[in-house]
């Protein structure tokens, strides 16, 4: 027999005597049992709204007092409506920043990328290198690698040879027509 949700609610409303506190077995809910036997039933937690402000670590501040609610927050003033915090215009983080710290009101760049990465290798700014015999590259201040590929002249022979570590083919047997 399948009951729909609205039929189940009607059944509970019509038959309230079926579900009683005695019908709930407290062994099934050990947390509830521990709460009932606790001696902390008389604890009252103060409501600081309109009287003060609380920071992330639970410290209470008086109205009008200036404080930092957390380690990475801007300074705030405690008001009756709660903390009112400064929201300054933070400087933009450098696009090549590799390490940002959030220990103050504004994020700070602690390390800027000062190298280029090319085919899995790192090169210093303005460093020139040859990834292949025909290619000359340089690590630019923009952290980009710019390369030039050699333009070889057409060999004057029919059977040019490519030598290792040379870019352009050579005519080993001299010119032939």
N, C-alpha and C positions, 0 to 999 in steps of 0.2 A: 504494500500500500504506500504510494508516494504522496506526500503532502506538499503542497506549494507553500512558499514562504508566508503569504498572507493568511493561508488556512492555519498554519502553525501558530501565528500570532493570535488568531481568534481562539484557537484551542487553549493557549496559555491564559488569555483573558477570561475565558469562560470557566476554566478549571484551575483557579489559583491554588487550591488546596493540594494539588499534586506536587508542586515544587515548594518545599519548605526548607528553612535553615537546617533542620534535622536530616533532610534528604541528602545534603552535601557532606561527603565524607572528608574530614580534615586531613586524613592520612594521605589523600591524593595531592594535597597542597601544603607541603611542609613549610614553605615560605610564609603562608598565611598563619600557620600555627606559631611560628617564631615571632611574628609580629604581635600576636595576641599576648604572648607571655613576656614581651619586652618591658623593661622598666622605664623606657624612654618615651612613654605615652605623654608625658607632661612637657616635652620639649616644645618651645615656641621659637620660631625663627622670625626675627624682626623684619619688618617691611621698611626698607630705607627710602622708598619712593617719596619724594617731597622733603626728605630729611637729609639725604646724603647720596653719595655715589660709591659703587664698588668696582674695583679694578679686576683684572683677570686672576690675580692671586687671592682675591677675597678681602683686600684691604679697603676700609671704608674712609671716604673723604667727606669733609664738611661742605656745606653749600658755599660757593664762592671760591673754594680751594682749587688750585691748578694741579693737574696730575696727568700721568701717562697710563692709560688703561691697560696697555700691553707693551711688550718689548719692541714691537714694530709699529706702534701707533703714533699718531700725531698728538701733541699736547691737548688736553681738554680742560674745561672749567666745569665744575659741578654746579648744576642749576636745579631748581625744583622739578623741572621737566626731565632731568637726567643729564648726562654729560653732553656738553656742546664742544665739539672738537674742531681745531683749526684744520683747514684743508688747503694748504699752500700749493702754489703752482710748482710742481717738482720739475727739475731739469730732466730732459729726455735722456734715456740711457743710450750710450754709443752703440750703433748697430753691430760693431765688432766686439762688443763686450762679451767675455767668456765667463766672468764670475761676478754675480750680482749679490750684494748683501742687503737684507731687509731689517737692519738693526735700528733704524731710526724712522722718522716720519716719512722721509722719501727714500726710495731704493737708491743704492750707490753702486757704481761700477768699480770693482776692485782690480780687474785685470782685463786689458784689451788685447785681442788677438794681434800679435806682431809677427806673423809668419804666414806663408802661403802653403797650401797642401796641394801637391800635384802627383797623381798616380801613387798615392799612399806614402809619399815622402814629404817632409817639411823643409821649407827653405826660408831663410831670413829675408827681410825686406831688402830690396835692391840686389839680392844675390842673383847671379847669372849662372845658368847650368845648361848642359846638353843632354836631354833625355835620349837622343838618338844621334847618329852621325849627321843627319840632315836637319836637325831641329835645334834652334837656340832659343832659350827661354829666360825670362827674368821675372822675379817676384816683385810686383809693383806695390807702392805704399797703400793701395786700395785693397791689398790682400788677394789680388787676382794675379794669375800667371798669364803673361802674354808671350806668345811664341812666334817665331819666324821660321818658315820652312825654306830651305835652300831651293833656288830655281836652277836646275842644272841645264847647261847648254846641250844641244843635240850632239851626240858624239860623231866624230868624223870617220868612223869605221863601221863595218857591218856587224862585227862581233864584239861589242864592248863588254867589259868584265867589271863586275861589282866587287871591289876589294873590301875586306872587313875593315871596319872603322873609317871608311871613306864614304862620303855622301854620294858623289856623282860617279857614274861609270867611267872607266878609263880604257883607252885603246892600247892594249899591251903590245900588239904587233905593229903599231904605227898606223898611219892612215892607209886605208885600202878602199878601192872604189867598187 
